[in-house]
Amino acid sequence: MTSVEDFRIQSHALLIELDAATMGMMLLVSSRCVSGPAWDEATQRHHAAYEHWNAFLNVVPDSGLEAANQ
């Protein structure tokens, strides 16, 4: 991340996708469709969105330790 603004923009985009994936699953739940291809696709989308969000938040900053150890 190069700036707070970059963080904000990327964070917003990832949260929009995570929210959309969650909403898609909730719509299926409310229509009592919690199995089958549509459910599988929705859970895969949600899982991928969560994984991207989690990876974004848990980036290990480059401290330069690797270069110093060589």
PDB file of N, CA, C and O in Angstrom:
ATOM      1  N   MET A   1       0.843  -1.177   0.000  1.00  0.00           N
ATOM      2  CA  MET A   1       0.000   0.000   0.000  1.00  0.00           C
ATOM      3  C   MET A   1       0.884   1.236   0.000  1.00  0.00           C
ATOM      4  O   MET A   1       1.821   1.359   0.789  1.00  0.00           O
ATOM      5  N   THR A   2       0.564   2.130  -0.893  1.00  0.00           N
ATOM      6  CA  THR A   2       1.413   3.296  -1.009  1.00  0.00           C
ATOM      7  C   THR A   2       0.859   4.504  -0.275  1.00  0.00           C
ATOM      8  O   THR A   2       1.610   5.422   0.056  1.00  0.00           O
ATOM      9  N   SER A   3      -0.430   4.519  -0.019  1.00  0.00           N
ATOM     10  CA  SER A   3      -0.985   5.673   0.683  1.00  0.00           C
ATOM     11  C   SER A   3      -2.297   5.292   1.348  1.00  0.00           C
ATOM     12  O   SER A   3      -2.871   4.235   1.089  1.00  0.00           O
ATOM     13  N   VAL A   4      -2.744   6.178   2.201  1.00  0.00           N
ATOM     14  CA  VAL A   4      -4.030   5.982   2.867  1.00  0.00           C
ATOM     15  C   VAL A   4      -5.150   5.969   1.830  1.00  0.00           C
ATOM     16  O   VAL A   4      -6.100   5.196   1.951  1.00  0.00           O
ATOM     17  N   GLU A   5      -5.043   6.808   0.830  1.00  0.00           N
ATOM     18  CA  GLU A   5      -6.069   6.859  -0.215  1.00  0.00           C
ATOM     19  C   GLU A   5      -6.123   5.550  -0.997  1.00  0.00           C
ATOM     20  O   GLU A   5      -7.210   5.064  -1.310  1.00  0.00           O
ATOM     21  N   ASP A   6      -4.966   4.974  -1.314  1.00  0.00           N
ATOM     22  CA  ASP A   6      -4.929   3.679  -1.998  1.00  0.00           C
ATOM     23  C   ASP A   6      -5.581   2.604  -1.132  1.00  0.00           C
ATOM     24  O   ASP A   6      -6.349   1.776  -1.622  1.00  0.00           O
ATOM     25  N   PHE A   7      -5.266   2.631   0.158  1.00  0.00           N
ATOM     26  CA  PHE A   7      -5.861   1.676   1.084  1.00  0.00           C
ATOM     27  C   PHE A   7      -7.375   1.829   1.099  1.00  0.00           C
ATOM     28  O   PHE A   7      -8.104   0.838   1.040  1.00  0.00           O
ATOM     29  N   ARG A   8      -7.839   3.046   1.177  1.00  0.00           N
ATOM     30  CA  ARG A   8      -9.281   3.308   1.223  1.00  0.00           C
ATOM     31  C   ARG A   8      -9.975   2.804  -0.030  1.00  0.00           C
ATOM     32  O   ARG A   8     -11.027   2.169   0.059  1.00  0.00           O
ATOM     33  N   ILE A   9      -9.409   3.073  -1.184  1.00  0.00           N
ATOM     34  CA  ILE A   9     -10.019   2.675  -2.457  1.00  0.00           C
ATOM     35  C   ILE A   9     -10.071   1.147  -2.576  1.00  0.00           C
ATOM     36  O   ILE A   9     -11.108   0.586  -2.928  1.00  0.00           O
ATOM     37  N   GLN A  10      -8.962   0.484  -2.285  1.00  0.00           N
ATOM     38  CA  GLN A  10      -8.917  -0.975  -2.386  1.00  0.00           C
ATOM     39  C   GLN A  10      -9.821  -1.620  -1.347  1.00  0.00           C
ATOM     40  O   GLN A  10     -10.518  -2.592  -1.637  1.00  0.00           O
ATOM     41  N   SER A  11      -9.806  -1.077  -0.142  1.00  0.00           N
ATOM     42  CA  SER A  11     -10.658  -1.592   0.914  1.00  0.00           C
ATOM     43  C   SER A  11     -12.128  -1.488   0.527  1.00  0.00           C
ATOM     44  O   SER A  11     -12.902  -2.425   0.723  1.00  0.00           O
ATOM     45  N   HIS A  12     -12.496  -0.354  -0.016  1.00  0.00           N
ATOM     46  CA  HIS A  12     -13.881  -0.131  -0.431  1.00  0.00           C
ATOM     47  C   HIS A  12     -14.298  -1.135  -1.506  1.00  0.00           C
ATOM     48  O   HIS A  12     -15.383  -1.710  -1.425  1.00  0.00           O
ATOM     49  N   ALA A  13     -13.457  -1.349  -2.497  1.00  0.00           N
ATOM     50  CA  ALA A  13     -13.775  -2.289  -3.577  1.00  0.00           C
ATOM     51  C   ALA A  13     -13.941  -3.713  -3.029  1.00  0.00           C
ATOM     52  O   ALA A  13     -14.873  -4.420  -3.411  1.00  0.00           O
ATOM     53  N   LEU A  14     -13.052  -4.125  -2.147  1.00  0.00           N
ATOM     54  CA  LEU A  14     -13.143  -5.469  -1.580  1.00  0.00           C
ATOM     55  C   LEU A  14     -14.380  -5.630  -0.700  1.00  0.00           C
ATOM     56  O   LEU A  14     -15.020  -6.681  -0.707  1.00  0.00           O
ATOM     57  N   LEU A  15     -14.711  -4.596   0.050  1.00  0.00           N
ATOM     58  CA  LEU A  15     -15.901  -4.662   0.901  1.00  0.00           C
ATOM     59  C   LEU A  15     -17.189  -4.671   0.088  1.00  0.00           C
ATOM     60  O   LEU A  15     -18.166  -5.302   0.491  1.00  0.00           O
ATOM     61  N   ILE A  16     -17.205  -3.988  -1.040  1.00  0.00           N
ATOM     62  CA  ILE A  16     -18.386  -4.029  -1.912  1.00  0.00           C
ATOM     63  C   ILE A  16     -18.617  -5.451  -2.404  1.00  0.00           C
ATOM     64  O   ILE A  16     -19.748  -5.938  -2.393  1.00  0.00           O
ATOM     65  N   GLU A  17     -17.541  -6.122  -2.836  1.00  0.00           N
ATOM     66  CA  GLU A  17     -17.676  -7.505  -3.305  1.00  0.00           C
ATOM     67  C   GLU A  17     -18.091  -8.435  -2.174  1.00  0.00           C
ATOM     68  O   GLU A  17     -18.956  -9.290  -2.366  1.00  0.00           O
ATOM     69  N   LEU A  18     -17.490  -8.283  -0.997  1.00  0.00           N
ATOM     70  CA  LEU A  18     -17.864  -9.123   0.142  1.00  0.00           C
ATOM     71  C   LEU A  18     -19.321  -8.902   0.528  1.00  0.00           C
ATOM     72  O   LEU A  18     -20.035  -9.859   0.828  1.00  0.00           O
ATOM     73  N   ASP A  19     -19.762  -7.666   0.523  1.00  0.00           N
ATOM     74  CA  ASP A  19     -21.156  -7.352   0.842  1.00  0.00           C
ATOM     75  C   ASP A  19     -22.099  -7.949  -0.206  1.00  0.00           C
ATOM     76  O   ASP A  19     -23.143  -8.500   0.145  1.00  0.00           O
ATOM     77  N   ALA A  20     -21.741  -7.844  -1.481  1.00  0.00           N
ATOM     78  CA  ALA A  20     -22.580  -8.401  -2.543  1.00  0.00           C
ATOM     79  C   ALA A  20     -22.663  -9.922  -2.421  1.00  0.00           C
ATOM     80  O   ALA A  20     -23.730 -10.507  -2.607  1.00  0.00           O
ATOM     81  N   ALA A  21     -21.540 -10.556  -2.111  1.00  0.00           N
ATOM     82  CA  ALA A  21     -21.535 -12.014  -1.955  1.00  0.00           C
ATOM     83  C   ALA A  21     -22.382 -12.438  -0.759  1.00  0.00           C
ATOM     84  O   ALA A  21     -23.110 -13.428  -0.832  1.00  0.00           O
ATOM     85  N   THR A  22     -22.289 -11.696   0.335  1.00  0.00           N
ATOM     86  CA  THR A  22     -23.104 -11.987   1.513  1.00  0.00           C
ATOM     87  C   THR A  22     -24.586 -11.802   1.206  1.00  0.00           C
ATOM     88  O   THR A  22     -25.416 -12.625   1.594  1.00  0.00           O
ATOM     89  N   MET A  23     -24.909 -10.721   0.511  1.00  0.00           N
ATOM     90  CA  MET A  23     -26.305 -10.463   0.151  1.00  0.00           C
ATOM     91  C   MET A  23     -26.844 -11.572  -0.746  1.00  0.00           C
ATOM     92  O   MET A  23     -27.989 -11.999  -0.593  1.00  0.00           O
ATOM     93  N   GLY A  24     -26.017 -12.038  -1.682  1.00  0.00           N
ATOM     94  CA  GLY A  24     -26.445 -13.132  -2.551  1.00  0.00           C
ATOM     95  C   GLY A  24     -26.783 -14.382  -1.760  1.00  0.00           C
ATOM     96  O   GLY A  24     -27.775 -15.055  -2.041  1.00  0.00           O
ATOM     97  N   MET A  25     -25.960 -14.690  -0.774  1.00  0.00           N
ATOM     98  CA  MET A  25     -26.246 -15.853   0.067  1.00  0.00           C
ATOM     99  C   MET A  25     -27.515 -15.653   0.889  1.00  0.00           C
ATOM    100  O   MET A  25     -28.320 -16.574   1.026  1.00  0.00           O
ATOM    101  N   MET A  26     -27.694 -14.463   1.431  1.00  0.00           N
ATOM    102  CA  MET A  26     -28.884 -14.197   2.243  1.00  0.00           C
ATOM    103  C   MET A  26     -30.162 -14.271   1.408  1.00  0.00           C
ATOM    104  O   MET A  26     -31.204 -14.708   1.896  1.00  0.00           O
ATOM    105  N   LEU A  27     -30.075 -13.844   0.159  1.00  0.00           N
ATOM    106  CA  LEU A  27     -31.242 -13.969  -0.728  1.00  0.00           C
ATOM    107  C   LEU A  27     -31.591 -15.437  -0.960  1.00  0.00           C
ATOM    108  O   LEU A  27     -32.765 -15.807  -0.990  1.00  0.00           O
ATOM    109  N   LEU A  28     -30.576 -16.258  -1.123  1.00  0.00           N
ATOM    110  CA  LEU A  28     -30.833 -17.690  -1.289  1.00  0.00           C
ATOM    111  C   LEU A  28     -31.423 -18.293  -0.019  1.00  0.00           C
ATOM    112  O   LEU A  28     -32.333 -19.119  -0.088  1.00  0.00           O
ATOM    113  N   VAL A  29     -30.911 -17.885   1.139  1.00  0.00           N
ATOM    114  CA  VAL A  29     -31.452 -18.382   2.400  1.00  0.00           C
ATOM    115  C   VAL A  29     -32.922 -17.991   2.533  1.00  0.00           C
ATOM    116  O   VAL A  29     -33.760 -18.814   2.903  1.00  0.00           O
ATOM    117  N   SER A  30     -33.227 -16.740   2.232  1.00  0.00           N
ATOM    118  CA  SER A  30     -34.620 -16.286   2.384  1.00  0.00           C
ATOM    119  C   SER A  30     -35.560 -16.979   1.401  1.00  0.00           C
ATOM    120  O   SER A  30     -36.760 -17.083   1.657  1.00  0.00           O
ATOM    121  N   SER A  31     -35.016 -17.456   0.269  1.00  0.00           N
ATOM    122  CA  SER A  31     -35.854 -18.193  -0.682  1.00  0.00           C
ATOM    123  C   SER A  31     -35.751 -19.701  -0.459  1.00  0.00           C
ATOM    124  O   SER A  31     -36.205 -20.490  -1.287  1.00  0.00           O
ATOM    125  N   ARG A  32     -35.156 -20.092   0.657  1.00  0.00           N
ATOM    126  CA  ARG A  32     -35.019 -21.486   1.071  1.00  0.00           C
ATOM    127  C   ARG A  32     -34.283 -22.344   0.035  1.00  0.00           C
ATOM    128  O   ARG A  32     -34.630 -23.500  -0.209  1.00  0.00           O
ATOM    129  N   CYS A  33     -33.275 -21.745  -0.550  1.00  0.00           N
ATOM    130  CA  CYS A  33     -32.456 -22.443  -1.539  1.00  0.00           C
ATOM    131  C   CYS A  33     -31.036 -22.537  -0.983  1.00  0.00           C
ATOM    132  O   CYS A  33     -30.158 -21.751  -1.339  1.00  0.00           O
ATOM    133  N   VAL A  34     -30.832 -23.526  -0.094  1.00  0.00           N
ATOM    134  CA  VAL A  34     -29.540 -23.651   0.561  1.00  0.00           C
ATOM    135  C   VAL A  34     -28.803 -24.930   0.158  1.00  0.00           C
ATOM    136  O   VAL A  34     -28.016 -25.483   0.927  1.00  0.00           O
ATOM    137  N   SER A  35     -29.072 -25.375  -1.041  1.00  0.00           N
ATOM    138  CA  SER A  35     -28.330 -26.491  -1.613  1.00  0.00           C
ATOM    139  C   SER A  35     -28.445 -26.396  -3.126  1.00  0.00           C
ATOM    140  O   SER A  35     -29.295 -25.682  -3.660  1.00  0.00           O
ATOM    141  N   GLY A  36     -27.585 -27.120  -3.793  1.00  0.00           N
ATOM    142  CA  GLY A  36     -27.618 -27.128  -5.244  1.00  0.00           C
ATOM    143  C   GLY A  36     -26.591 -26.198  -5.858  1.00  0.00           C
ATOM    144  O   GLY A  36     -25.808 -25.569  -5.147  1.00  0.00           O
ATOM    145  N   PRO A  37     -26.595 -26.112  -7.181  1.00  0.00           N
ATOM    146  CA  PRO A  37     -25.579 -25.334  -7.893  1.00  0.00           C
ATOM    147  C   PRO A  37     -25.566 -23.841  -7.536  1.00  0.00           C
ATOM    148  O   PRO A  37     -24.495 -23.247  -7.414  1.00  0.00           O
ATOM    149  N   ALA A  38     -26.727 -23.242  -7.371  1.00  0.00           N
ATOM    150  CA  ALA A  38     -26.780 -21.812  -7.039  1.00  0.00           C
ATOM    151  C   ALA A  38     -26.146 -21.563  -5.670  1.00  0.00           C
ATOM    152  O   ALA A  38     -25.408 -20.594  -5.490  1.00  0.00           O
ATOM    153  N   TRP A  39     -26.435 -22.435  -4.714  1.00  0.00           N
ATOM    154  CA  TRP A  39     -25.861 -22.305  -3.376  1.00  0.00           C
ATOM    155  C   TRP A  39     -24.352 -22.522  -3.409  1.00  0.00           C
ATOM    156  O   TRP A  39     -23.596 -21.786  -2.776  1.00  0.00           O
ATOM    157  N   ASP A  40     -23.928 -23.528  -4.144  1.00  0.00           N
ATOM    158  CA  ASP A  40     -22.489 -23.795  -4.255  1.00  0.00           C
ATOM    159  C   ASP A  40     -21.751 -22.602  -4.854  1.00  0.00           C
ATOM    160  O   ASP A  40     -20.685 -22.219  -4.372  1.00  0.00           O
ATOM    161  N   GLU A  41     -22.316 -22.025  -5.894  1.00  0.00           N
ATOM    162  CA  GLU A  41     -21.702 -20.853  -6.530  1.00  0.00           C
ATOM    163  C   GLU A  41     -21.653 -19.668  -5.564  1.00  0.00           C
ATOM    164  O   GLU A  41     -20.653 -18.955  -5.494  1.00  0.00           O
ATOM    165  N   ALA A  42     -22.745 -19.469  -4.821  1.00  0.00           N
ATOM    166  CA  ALA A  42     -22.804 -18.352  -3.873  1.00  0.00           C
ATOM    167  C   ALA A  42     -21.791 -18.523  -2.748  1.00  0.00           C
ATOM    168  O   ALA A  42     -21.142 -17.558  -2.343  1.00  0.00           O
ATOM    169  N   THR A  43     -21.653 -19.749  -2.241  1.00  0.00           N
ATOM    170  CA  THR A  43     -20.693 -19.960  -1.154  1.00  0.00           C
ATOM    171  C   THR A  43     -19.254 -19.829  -1.651  1.00  0.00           C
ATOM    172  O   THR A  43     -18.390 -19.341  -0.923  1.00  0.00           O
ATOM    173  N   GLN A  44     -18.995 -20.256  -2.873  1.00  0.00           N
ATOM    174  CA  GLN A  44     -17.651 -20.081  -3.439  1.00  0.00           C
ATOM    175  C   GLN A  44     -17.334 -18.599  -3.634  1.00  0.00           C
ATOM    176  O   GLN A  44     -16.220 -18.154  -3.357  1.00  0.00           O
ATOM    177  N   ARG A  45     -18.321 -17.840  -4.112  1.00  0.00           N
ATOM    178  CA  ARG A  45     -18.112 -16.396  -4.291  1.00  0.00           C
ATOM    179  C   ARG A  45     -17.836 -15.731  -2.945  1.00  0.00           C
ATOM    180  O   ARG A  45     -16.928 -14.909  -2.826  1.00  0.00           O
ATOM    181  N   HIS A  46     -18.620 -16.089  -1.940  1.00  0.00           N
ATOM    182  CA  HIS A  46     -18.440 -15.499  -0.619  1.00  0.00           C
ATOM    183  C   HIS A  46     -17.074 -15.866  -0.045  1.00  0.00           C
ATOM    184  O   HIS A  46     -16.378 -15.016   0.512  1.00  0.00           O
ATOM    185  N   HIS A  47     -16.701 -17.116  -0.180  1.00  0.00           N
ATOM    186  CA  HIS A  47     -15.404 -17.566   0.328  1.00  0.00           C
ATOM    187  C   HIS A  47     -14.267 -16.804  -0.352  1.00  0.00           C
ATOM    188  O   HIS A  47     -13.339 -16.347   0.316  1.00  0.00           O
ATOM    189  N   ALA A  48     -14.335 -16.667  -1.663  1.00  0.00           N
ATOM    190  CA  ALA A  48     -13.285 -15.947  -2.395  1.00  0.00           C
ATOM    191  C   ALA A  48     -13.224 -14.480  -1.965  1.00  0.00           C
ATOM    192  O   ALA A  48     -12.138 -13.932  -1.779  1.00  0.00           O
ATOM    193  N   ALA A  49     -14.386 -13.847  -1.807  1.00  0.00           N
ATOM    194  CA  ALA A  49     -14.425 -12.445  -1.386  1.00  0.00           C
ATOM    195  C   ALA A  49     -13.827 -12.282   0.003  1.00  0.00           C
ATOM    196  O   ALA A  49     -13.080 -11.336   0.254  1.00  0.00           O
ATOM    197  N   TYR A  50     -14.154 -13.199   0.901  1.00  0.00           N
ATOM    198  CA  TYR A  50     -13.595 -13.142   2.252  1.00  0.00           C
ATOM    199  C   TYR A  50     -12.081 -13.353   2.224  1.00  0.00           C
ATOM    200  O   TYR A  50     -11.343 -12.641   2.906  1.00  0.00           O
ATOM    201  N   GLU A  51     -11.625 -14.313   1.451  1.00  0.00           N
ATOM    202  CA  GLU A  51     -10.188 -14.585   1.365  1.00  0.00           C
ATOM    203  C   GLU A  51      -9.428 -13.363   0.830  1.00  0.00           C
ATOM    204  O   GLU A  51      -8.355 -13.031   1.335  1.00  0.00           O
ATOM    205  N   HIS A  52      -9.977 -12.700  -0.179  1.00  0.00           N
ATOM    206  CA  HIS A  52      -9.324 -11.498  -0.717  1.00  0.00           C
ATOM    207  C   HIS A  52      -9.282 -10.391   0.338  1.00  0.00           C
ATOM    208  O   HIS A  52      -8.262  -9.719   0.494  1.00  0.00           O
ATOM    209  N   TRP A  53     -10.375 -10.204   1.052  1.00  0.00           N
ATOM    210  CA  TRP A  53     -10.445  -9.187   2.109  1.00  0.00           C
ATOM    211  C   TRP A  53      -9.439  -9.506   3.225  1.00  0.00           C
ATOM    212  O   TRP A  53      -8.712  -8.625   3.684  1.00  0.00           O
ATOM    213  N   ASN A  54      -9.407 -10.766   3.650  1.00  0.00           N
ATOM    214  CA  ASN A  54      -8.499 -11.184   4.711  1.00  0.00           C
ATOM    215  C   ASN A  54      -7.038 -11.015   4.281  1.00  0.00           C
ATOM    216  O   ASN A  54      -6.215 -10.531   5.058  1.00  0.00           O
ATOM    217  N   ALA A  55      -6.722 -11.407   3.068  1.00  0.00           N
ATOM    218  CA  ALA A  55      -5.346 -11.265   2.572  1.00  0.00           C
ATOM    219  C   ALA A  55      -4.946  -9.793   2.505  1.00  0.00           C
ATOM    220  O   ALA A  55      -3.810  -9.441   2.820  1.00  0.00           O
ATOM    221  N   PHE A  56      -5.874  -8.942   2.098  1.00  0.00           N
ATOM    222  CA  PHE A  56      -5.604  -7.507   2.018  1.00  0.00           C
ATOM    223  C   PHE A  56      -5.300  -6.928   3.399  1.00  0.00           C
ATOM    224  O   PHE A  56      -4.368  -6.139   3.555  1.00  0.00           O
ATOM    225  N   LEU A  57      -6.081  -7.319   4.387  1.00  0.00           N
ATOM    226  CA  LEU A  57      -5.896  -6.776   5.738  1.00  0.00           C
ATOM    227  C   LEU A  57      -4.651  -7.319   6.430  1.00  0.00           C
ATOM    228  O   LEU A  57      -4.085  -6.651   7.296  1.00  0.00           O
ATOM    229  N   ASN A  58      -4.226  -8.503   6.065  1.00  0.00           N
ATOM    230  CA  ASN A  58      -3.128  -9.154   6.771  1.00  0.00           C
ATOM    231  C   ASN A  58      -1.831  -9.176   5.981  1.00  0.00           C
ATOM    232  O   ASN A  58      -1.026 -10.096   6.129  1.00  0.00           O
ATOM    233  N   VAL A  59      -1.626  -8.180   5.153  1.00  0.00           N
ATOM    234  CA  VAL A  59      -0.372  -8.057   4.415  1.00  0.00           C
ATOM    235  C   VAL A  59       0.739  -7.755   5.413  1.00  0.00           C
ATOM    236  O   VAL A  59       0.621  -6.857   6.246  1.00  0.00           O
ATOM    237  N   VAL A  60       1.815  -8.519   5.310  1.00  0.00           N
ATOM    238  CA  VAL A  60       2.963  -8.280   6.181  1.00  0.00           C
ATOM    239  C   VAL A  60       3.825  -7.210   5.520  1.00  0.00           C
ATOM    240  O   VAL A  60       4.302  -7.403   4.402  1.00  0.00           O
ATOM    241  N   PRO A  61       4.028  -6.088   6.199  1.00  0.00           N
ATOM    242  CA  PRO A  61       4.839  -5.030   5.606  1.00  0.00           C
ATOM    243  C   PRO A  61       6.279  -5.490   5.392  1.00  0.00           C
ATOM    244  O   PRO A  61       6.826  -6.247   6.194  1.00  0.00           O
ATOM    245  N   ASP A  62       6.876  -5.029   4.313  1.00  0.00           N
ATOM    246  CA  ASP A  62       8.255  -5.349   4.011  1.00  0.00           C
ATOM    247  C   ASP A  62       9.149  -4.542   4.933  1.00  0.00           C
ATOM    248  O   ASP A  62       9.240  -3.321   4.805  1.00  0.00           O
ATOM    249  N   SER A  63       9.813  -5.223   5.864  1.00  0.00           N
ATOM    250  CA  SER A  63      10.644  -4.524   6.845  1.00  0.00           C
ATOM    251  C   SER A  63      12.102  -4.441   6.426  1.00  0.00           C
ATOM    252  O   SER A  63      12.909  -3.788   7.087  1.00  0.00           O
ATOM    253  N   GLY A  64      12.436  -5.102   5.330  1.00  0.00           N
ATOM    254  CA  GLY A  64      13.811  -5.091   4.877  1.00  0.00           C
ATOM    255  C   GLY A  64      14.684  -6.096   5.608  1.00  0.00           C
ATOM    256  O   GLY A  64      15.892  -6.139   5.373  1.00  0.00           O
ATOM    257  N   LEU A  65      14.110  -6.901   6.483  1.00  0.00           N
ATOM    258  CA  LEU A  65      14.879  -7.878   7.247  1.00  0.00           C
ATOM    259  C   LEU A  65      15.490  -8.948   6.340  1.00  0.00           C
ATOM    260  O   LEU A  65      16.602  -9.416   6.585  1.00  0.00           O
ATOM    261  N   GLU A  66      14.756  -9.332   5.291  1.00  0.00           N
ATOM    262  CA  GLU A  66      15.276 -10.359   4.388  1.00  0.00           C
ATOM    263  C   GLU A  66      16.578  -9.874   3.726  1.00  0.00           C
ATOM    264  O   GLU A  66      17.538 -10.639   3.631  1.00  0.00           O
ATOM    265  N   ALA A  67      16.619  -8.652   3.282  1.00  0.00           N
ATOM    266  CA  ALA A  67      17.806  -8.115   2.639  1.00  0.00           C
ATOM    267  C   ALA A  67      18.956  -7.987   3.643  1.00  0.00           C
ATOM    268  O   ALA A  67      20.117  -8.191   3.288  1.00  0.00           O
ATOM    269  N   ALA A  68      18.636  -7.656   4.875  1.00  0.00           N
ATOM    270  CA  ALA A  68      19.675  -7.490   5.885  1.00  0.00           C
ATOM    271  C   ALA A  68      20.284  -8.831   6.287  1.00  0.00           C
ATOM    272  O   ALA A  68      21.444  -8.885   6.696  1.00  0.00           O
ATOM    273  N   ASN A  69      19.511  -9.913   6.175  1.00  0.00           N
ATOM    274  CA  ASN A  69      19.978 -11.238   6.562  1.00  0.00           C
ATOM    275  C   ASN A  69      20.824 -11.912   5.483  1.00  0.00           C
ATOM    276  O   ASN A  69      21.416 -12.961   5.740  1.00  0.00           O
ATOM    277  N   GLN A  70      20.892 -11.349   4.312  1.00  0.00           N
ATOM    278  CA  GLN A  70      21.625 -12.001   3.224  1.00  0.00           C
ATOM    279  C   GLN A  70      23.050 -11.556   3.164  1.00  0.00           C
ATOM    280  O   GLN A  70      23.803 -12.010   2.303  1.00  0.00           O
TER     281      GLN A  70
END
